[in-house]
Amino acid sequence: MLNNTISSMKTLPVELLHRIFDNLDAETILLSIRPVSRLFRLVVDNYDRYVFDLKLISKTNFYLLCRLISPKNVISIIFFNNQQTLGQLDLFLSLVRLQEFARLHSLIFINIDEFQLNFILKRINCNTLTSLSCNIRIYDARYKNATTSRLSSIIAQSTLRKLKLDISAERMLEISWPSICTIEYLTINDRITMDNLCKISQCSPDLHTLVMKKTSQYITNNLTLANHLAINFRQLTSLIIDEIDVTIDQLESFLLLTPSLIHLKLIDGQNRLDGKRLIDGERWEEFIKINLPELEKFEFYFNEWRLTKQTKTDLELTIASFRTPFWIEYKKCFVICECDMKYSFNIRLYSIPIFKSSVFYTLNSKKIFSSTYHMTIDQDVSVMDNINLVYFGLTQSVDDHTEEKVCYST
């Protein structure tokens, strides 16, 4: 059967095989597919879209991959530091010549030391980059000017379209933005100020997607001034806020600056116990109708603490404001409100399908929930389509639950 499969694959066009390789990691391509036959070796050697991901390569195969892979065939490198790969990044830098990576489209730095960042950027070709992601782990004051100068130079390139900056406020403020910046997709952390964000917006006419890792006081404290100066982000059509830590009043003030939104995604970063709740379908309906007339897709995941234990009736009352024709018929936005009976002071309200990529599941939890959707999760597993990682909280022996029915979505 295996020989028949290999023979049939040999008849596929090289272009199609290369498209298949686009969905595989370099280790699989070079160490599992390449040795199969002479034909596959030739096809692999001519593949020129490798992603070299340092966080996925095992130590046992590291030297072999560095020898087999040709730098001219690599279009993306993911530089990565953590305890499991301790010293692997420095080893990689000692085994390869960074100058030979001449066709890079993407650079991703995760937990990088500022010294390592500058060592790499000084030697590697960044002229063809369309995407840059930078997360600095350890800062070094000696490299402050070099870091901001090199990042500014990359941002000024006309090829750059996607940018993710997870760096300190000090480094962020020192970056020099070009008068016309070509980025279309920007991800920033909560250490950016409102003035800084406005500057970026004014320089980036093509910026259509903004991902914010928190909406913090650094931004909301200056909203009145921003409104007064008639500053807005009209070019934005998609906004994602990954962790909201402001009140709904402050959040609405910020959203007033984004009148052209088509897609809005919100994740509440706090379990709130106050009167300015995010869980208010009537208030959101009124705000969207007046201020976000072009909004087509609204996704959210909200948490809230209540003063009393919640019952099924309480959840029904909470979700009632999302049963209007605006949500059900016009927006096609369906929601679930749930709580764990063991921790029933805390409720969660989220749109479906759940847009978070990961969830936490307690094995012995007993939930009560209410939904505006006509089917339950058991009946329609597509509700879980976006989830690719589940964290299990085990409070007692797994053997106690082997008899329970478990539903897996693929």
Summary of the structure (lengths in Angstrom):
residues: 410
radius of gyration: 24.8
end to end distance: 25.7
largest distance: 71.2
contacts: 1191
relative contact order: 0.05
helix: 39%
strand: 23%
